[in-house]
C-alpha cells in the first residue's frame, strides 16, 4: 500500500513551467549537461543574460536560485519559463543569447 495516493504524489511533483538552467547554454560544459549544440552555446553565460533573453522573447519567466544538479558547485541559477515547450524555449533562448552577445561586441 502506498503512503500517498497517486493524486497526492502528482501534486507534489507538478511544478508550473519549465526550469531552464544557465548551464544549458555553457560552451565549456559537456553535451550531457548542455542542452544546446556548440554552435548555439556561449562562453560563461550569466543569469542576467538569460533573464534578458527571456524578456526579449516575451516569455513569462521568474528567477530561481536552483543550480543544475550535475554542476551544483557553479553558482549560476535558473529561470522558470511558462507557456512554452522546454525544447522550443531552450533553442530560442540560445539564439537570443547569441544575438545579445554579438550586439554587445559590435
Secondary structure, 3 states (H helix, E strand, C coil): CCCCCHHHHHHHHCCCCEEEEHHHHECCCCCCCCCCCCCCCECCCCHHHHHHHHHHHCCEEEEECCCCHHHCCCCCCEEEEECCCHHHHHHHHHHHHHHHHHHHHC
